[in-house]
Amino acid sequence: MRAVILGVMRKRKLKVEQLTVVDLASFGHLICGLYPSEIKRLNPYNLRGPKSFFCNCSMAVLFLREMSLPCTEQQMEALMNRLSRSEAFGPVSAWGPDVFTEIGTLAAGLEDMVLSALVQEQVEGITPEAIALMPPIKMAVVFSAVQLSWLSVEQAWAVTEEQWTELDTEQRHAVGLARYEGDILLELRGRNLAPAALNTDSFTIHSVALCLLLWQLI
């Protein structure tokens, strides 16, 4: 990958800082051919780029967010470092769930300390695809049991077997509850409705019995 991307840049006489939105979107997986130090030199504005005419998404991110980039953890963190600059999306602490959804799989590259500090609405914005791409040990270290309890059913089921293996008992319990949250709510709802149904049936039986008794008396 490195030979290809450097070859293209050399042919076009481009430096890393000069790569445009179109270049970054076109390179796709080839971005992983850049060293972390080079990724940190990418223009954050160009990385985010202008809004697409077709949706409220950034052009470069629109192409990269669906990919499972074969980058190292250091490369992904360098990429997220550029996205968190003021010229791009700004500091992660100020991101709403919409930004996490917009960057898609790229969220897997956030630094450990950043992920550990996420609040509930931010966690809810992480896509299931991004969760599945997080290194198993990283997930176990950065997410507390409380944070994992905020996962939606779809997010919880995106946790891979390898990630599950690294979680401790409390973390597994949180993910397990999140996975079956819908079923538990339905079960509780059924239990709450059962007494009402039972009372209705009992009233009907007693009404029929009373009618029969009156008919005999007449």
Salt bridges, closest charged atoms under 4 A:
GLU17 OE2 - ARG41 NE 3.02
ASP23 OD1 - ARG12 NH1 2.65
GLU38 OE1 - ARG2 NH1 2.86
GLU66 OE2 - ARG65 NE 3.53
GLU87 OE1 - ARG85 NE 3.96
GLU102 OE2 - LYS51 NZ 3.83
ASP112 OD1 - LYS138 NZ 3.99
GLU187 OE2 - ARG191 NH2 2.62
